[in-house]
Amino acid sequence: MSDDQPPSSNGTTTNWFRRLFTGFATEPRNRDELAAVLRDAQERGLFDKDAHRMLEGVLHVSEEQVRDIMIPRAHMVVVERDDAPEDLLSVIVESGHSRFPVVGENRDEVVGILLAKDLLRFFAENGKSRFDIRECLRPAVFIPESKRLNILLKEFRANRNHMAIVVDEYGGVSGLITIEDVIEQIVGEIDDEHDIIDDIPIQREGESRYRVQALTRIDDFNEYFEIEFDDEEYDTIGGLIMHELGRLPRRGELLEFGGFEFKVLRADRRRIETVQVRPARNLEEDQRQHA
């Protein structure tokens, strides 16, 4: 092949790997050594920081299990099989989700999955026909907490499923997980119209709910809510939550502190990303209204 001929794809890949391992006596023998190679390659400009973050995400996905990132049972947004269409619609509008586990007597009895579009089609037809949720149910997929994320992602793609119900060793429902949850472990947070805008650290979502970036500084939080949280032991809201809990919390965990309820919306093994904040006075009002 002459010098001015384009290299084959296999040749390009071989050259890329040769450049990647330049400077190392041997090829990496374990994940830690491979991670070190990737960091070095990024610093040498073989790929940018975003590509490096995704490559690290691929490694983490192969190690992590469903239990590490699932939405806990207590924080699943579900609908009940016997709810009226109007009640189902209010849940859909409030949550902004597109898929909902449908339960019977309790959360351990998941009878199927309801797609928002199936219910909206009923209202689009002006309710001319009687709505029977049983006719709209899609089969629910059940998986164990121990399933690895890379295997689950393959199954999602092969079966064209977007949601799975997570069960414990006794068959009880312990949470749920979506394909978006898994993909976000690789590419980072996927924003939609319901997610916080990156350059807005505190965003109001309703009368009594706020969505807050975990990296929001305590000073900024104090100024926004006109309070005086101490910032000597931590600098950010994420730091406050970890300090009070004594560990890195899991997604969906709650912390009541200083007149506020903090709910972790997005987190992984390494960091907290976003938090839902509700002032205690608004929680008390909600509880009285639903009493």
HELIX and SHEET records of a PDB file:
HELIX    1   1 SER A    9  LEU A   20  1                                  12    
HELIX    2   2 ARG A   31  GLU A   43  1                                  13    
HELIX    3   3 LYS A   49  GLU A   63  1                                  15    
HELIX    4   4 VAL A   66  ILE A   69  1                                   4    
HELIX    5   5 ARG A   73  HIS A   75  5                                   3    
HELIX    6   6 PRO A   85  SER A   95  1                                  11    
HELIX    7   7 ALA A  116  ALA A  124  1                                   9    
HELIX    8   8 ILE A  133  CYS A  136  1                                   4    
HELIX    9   9 LEU A  149  ASN A  159  1                                  11    
HELIX   10  10 ILE A  179  VAL A  187  1                                   9    
HELIX   11  11 ILE A  218  PHE A  225  1                                   8    
HELIX   12  12 ILE A  237  LEU A  245  1                                   9    
HELIX   13  13 ALA A  280  GLN A  289  1                                  10    
SHEET    1   A 4 ILE A  71  PRO A  72  0                                        
SHEET    2   A 4 VAL A 173  THR A 178 -1                                        
SHEET    3   A 4 MET A 163  VAL A 167 -1                                        
SHEET    4   A 4 PHE A 142  PRO A 144  1                                        
SHEET    1   B 3 VAL A  79  GLU A  80  0                                        
SHEET    2   B 3 ARG A  99  VAL A 103  1                                        
SHEET    3   B 3 VAL A 110  LEU A 115 -1                                        
SHEET    1   C 5 ILE A 202  ARG A 204  0                                        
SHEET    2   C 5 TYR A 210  GLN A 213 -1                                        
SHEET    3   C 5 ILE A 272  PRO A 279 -1                                        
SHEET    4   C 5 PHE A 260  ALA A 267 -1                                        
SHEET    5   C 5 LEU A 254  PHE A 257 -1                                        
END                                                                             
